[in-house]
């Protein structure tokens, strides 16, 4: 085992840490690392991190804020100079940009960009060019890059964001893998029954489900159009918070909210039980870094329909654990919604659970992440 090394994870908001990084932070802390986390403070993240991980609050603006950005950069630089971290890892666009700049200024030798997705893919015109330029700055300032999916890694190389010898994917990708003790396939029947009873569904109801931010870029317009095109008794359950609701097709949204076969449900903390309650997860997103909802749903035995885009295509075995449709193609999505009811989707679900166990077990991913961090340190020492 190497001497204790100081590592710092930087993200914008604490929700990112809670959703993806807690297991690996604790694992690193128990295996030779002095671990710190930098993000904004919501009053709870410190207690969630516990005694093994040090929390350093810094408010990093999510959008455009000149004053906020300058303030965050100055604070990060002071912290990095004071703490002298051996490894600084950053994720999410603004946190990554500011951290890559300040870590380089502070002389940190290992600046690791954990790339969770390419924000500029969802923009157009001058906005897209600006965001892509900022992405290149982050990549250029980083000594190493870890993409959460192999397909996004290939896209990044093709787009000229980074050279192939600077980037990798740890194990099979994903942000944090799947906690199989939580997303437990053996509990599927019980959870399915309990949640359906709670929401007023019967065991015979066929339910398509969406989990995530209810926003335009997640393909919500296309999902609603496709669902309305069906001539069936199926139900649609959308779980998540609305984001930029004004960008959605307002006519579609109004009709959907009045449709008794469609249910909009707020985000829940026990999402594993809701995955079990639906028959098919639908993710018609325009862009994704990976698509963690697909492997989480798969772990409890729910197959999926996903867009043919970088990220989600790494989460499935086409036609075995999921169906794939062209992005923004309402006709193809409608056909897949119909087709999936004609195949043995229960068998697809069992295959999805097996695939998640074999490829995305968070315990194994934590071991691979530790090996990766040791490799980065060894390269610098040599």
N, C-alpha and C positions, 0 to 999 in steps of 0.2 A: 504494500500500500504506500502511495506517495505521501509526502508531508502535507499537512492541512493547507488547502488552497482556498482563497476567498473568491466566491462567485456571486454575481449580482444579476437578477432577472429584472428587466424594466419593461413595464407595459403602461398603458394610459389609465385604465380603470381597474378597480379591484375585481370586478366581475369576471374579467379575463383570467385572473389568477385562480379564482374559485372554480371556474368552469373547467380549466385545462391543466393547471400546473401543480396543484397541491401534492399529489402523490410523488411526482419526481423531485419536488423541492425537499420533501421529507426524506426521500430515499438518498438524495445527495448528501443531506445533512447527517445521515446515519452512516455514511460511507466516505468520510474523510474531507468533506467540504464545509467551510464556514459560509453559510448561505444567507443572502440578503435579498429583499424584494423592494423595488421602488415603484410606486403608483400613487394615485390619489387616495385620500383617506375617506372612507364612508362610515367610520366609527366602529366597524365590525371586523375588517380584514385582519387587524392585528391579532385578535383572539382566534380567528380562523387559522392563521399561520402557526400559532402556538409558540412554545418556548424554543423550538429548534431553529426557527427562521426569524431573522431580524427584519423588522419593517421600517422603512424610511419613507415618510410621506412626501410626495412632490406632486403638485397640481400641473398636469400636462394637458393643454387644451386639445380637444378633439377636432375642432374645426379650424378655421383661420382666425388667429388672434395674434397680431404683431406683438403687442405688449406681453401677452401671456406666454408667447413663444420665447421671447428674449429672457423673461424672468425664469422660465423653466430651464433654458439652456445654461444660464449663469449658475443656477442652483445645482444642476446635474454636474457641471464642471467642478464646482467646489467639493461636492460629495465624492466624485471620482478621484480627485487629487488627494483628499483627506484619507479615504478608505484604502486606496491603492489595491483595487481588486485585481486578481490574476485573470479572471474571466468576466467579461460583461456581455450578457445575452439580452437582446431586445426584440420585442415583437410589437405588432400593431403600428400603423404608418407613422403617426407623429412621434410616438415614443422611440421608434426605431431611428427616424431621421435625426432627432435631437441627440439621442444617445450615441449614434455612430460618430457624429461630429465631435461631441464633448469627450467621448472615450479616446478618440484619436488625439485630441488636444492634451488630454491628461496622461498620455503615454501608455495606455493599456495595450499590452501586446496581443491579447486574444479578444477580438471584438466579433462576437458571433451573432449573426442576424438570423433569427428564427422566423422565416418568412411564411406567414399564415395565409397569404393571398395577395393578389395584385389589384389594388384599388383602382388603378387607372383604366382597367378593362371595362368598368361600368360608366366611364365618362366619354365625352365627345368633344371634338373641336379643340380649341386652345386649352380647355380644362384638361383634356386627356394628355396633351403634350406636356403641360406643367407637371401633372402628377407622375408621368413617366420619367421626367427629368429628375424629380425628387427621389423617385425609386432608384434611379441610377446612382445618385449621390450617396444614398444609404448603402447600396451594394459596393460602391467603390471604396467607401470608408471602412468597410468590414473586412476582416482578415479571413473570415469563413462564413458560409451561408448554409443553412439547413432548411430545405423546403419541406412542407408537410405532405406533399404529394409528388410522385414521380412525373405525372403529366404536367404539373405547373413548373417543375424543374426544367423539363424539356422546353416548355414554352418560354421560360425566362432566358434560356440559352439562345433560343431561336430569335427572341426579341432583342438580344444584345444587352441584357441587363447585367449579365455576369458570364465569365468563361466557365466551361464545363469542369475545369480542374479546381474551381473554387467552391463548388456546391455539392451537396449530397442530400440524401434522404435517409434518416435514421430508421433502420429496420424496414417496415412496410409502409411507413408514413403515418399520418394522423397527428393531431395536436397533442393528445395525451393518451391515446388508446382507449380501451373500454374496460371499466372496472367490472369484471365478470361476477364479483360477489354482489354487486348492486344490480347490474343488468342480468338477472338470473333467469335463464330459460326455464328452469324447473318450476318457477312461480307463474308462468304464463297463464295457465288456466284459471288460477285463483284471481290474479290481477285483472284478467279479462272480465271475469264475472263480476267482480266488485265494482270496477269502474263503469261498466255498462249499466249496472243496476243504479249506480249513483247518478249517471247522466240521463237515464231514462231510455236507454237502448235495450233491445232484446238480444238474445243470443243469436237469433237468426238474421239480424240486421247485417248488411254488408256495409262496412265503413271504410272510406278512403280518408286518410289523415295527412295533415301537414303540420310540421313542427318547426318553429323558427320565427324570425321577425316577419310580421305581415306587412310586406312592402313590395313595391313594384319589381325590384331586381330579383326577388325570390320567385317571380313567375306567377304571382297571385292572379293577375288579370287573365292569363292563359288558363290557369287552373279553373277559375270560375266559368270562363267561356266553355271549356271542355266539359265541365260537369253539367252545365245547363244543356249541352248538346246530347246528353245521354237520355235514353228513353228507358229508365229503370227506376227501381225503388231504392237505390243506393243512397247512403248518407255521406256527408262530408263534414269532418271535424277539423277545424283549424285552431291550433294551440300556439299562442304567442302574443306578443304585444304589437300593436300597430306602430309603424314608424313611417313618417312622411305619408300619412294617409291621404293627403291631398293629391299625391302623384298617382294614386290608383284610379281606375275608371270609375267615376262616381255613380254612373248609372248601374253598372254591374254590382258595385258594392251595396247600393241601396236595395237592389233586387235580392242580393244574397242575404242581407240582414233580415229580409222579410220572408225568406224561404224557410219553411219548417224542416226541410231536409238538411239544412246547413246550420252548423253551430260554430260560433266564434267563442273560444275559451281563452281566458287569460293564462299566462305562463304558470307552470306548476313546479314545485320542488321534487315531486315524485314522478317525474316524466317517464321513468321506466314502466310504471303501471299503465300509463296511457298508451305507450307504444304497444303494449300487449293487448289493449282493448281494440285497436284498429286492425283491419285486415291487410291494408296496403298503405305504406308510406309513399307520398308523392312529393318529389322535390324537383320542380320544373325551373330551377334557378337559372339566371343568366350567367352568373360567375360564382365560383366558390374556391376557397383555398384547398379544402378537402371535402367536407361533407360529413361531419361527425354524426349527425342525426341518422345517417344511413347505417352506420356500423352499430350505433346504439340500438336502433330498432331491430336490426338484424340479430343482435345478440339475444334478444328476447323472442326471436322467431317470426318477426314481421318483415316480409320482403318489400321491395320498393320499385318505384318507377322514377327514373332520374334523367336529367338532361345530359346530352352527349357533350359534356364540357370538361376541361381539366379539373381535377379534384374528385368529383363524384364517380367518374369512371374508374378511379382507383379503389373505390369502396365496395365494388360488386364484381360478380362473375356474370357477364351478360347472358340473359335467358336462363340462368340457373338460380341466381339469388335476386335478380332484378331485371326489369325491362328498361331499355334505353330509347329515348326519343330525341329528335333534333330540337335544339333550343328555340323557343318562341313559336313552335309549330303546333298550333291549336288542333289541327286535324289529326296529326300523328298522336298527340296526347290523348285525344278523344278515343282513337282506335285502341291505344294501349290500355286505357281505363276499361274499355269493353273486353279486350283480349284477356286481361289478367283474370277475369272471372271465369273464363273458359278453360283455364289451365289449372293444374294442381298447385295452387298457391300455398297450401299448407306444406307441401313438400319443398317448395321454394324457401319457405320460412325456416324449415329445419336445416336446409343447406346454408342459409344465411347465418344461422346461429353457429354452425360448425365453422364457417369461414371466419366469423368474428373471433371465435376462440383460437383458431390456428394463426391468424394474421395480426390481430390487434389487441391481444391481452395486455393490459396496462402494466402488469407486473413484469412481463418480459421486456416491454418497451422501456421501463425504468432502468433495467439492467443494461440495455443497449445504449441508453442516454448516458449512463455513467461511463461506459466504455468509450463513448465518443468524447466526453469531456476529458478523460484521461489521455486519449490520443492527441487532442489539441494541445494539452499541457506538455506532453512528451515531445511534440514537435518543436515547441519553443525552447524547451530545456536542451534538446540536441542542437 
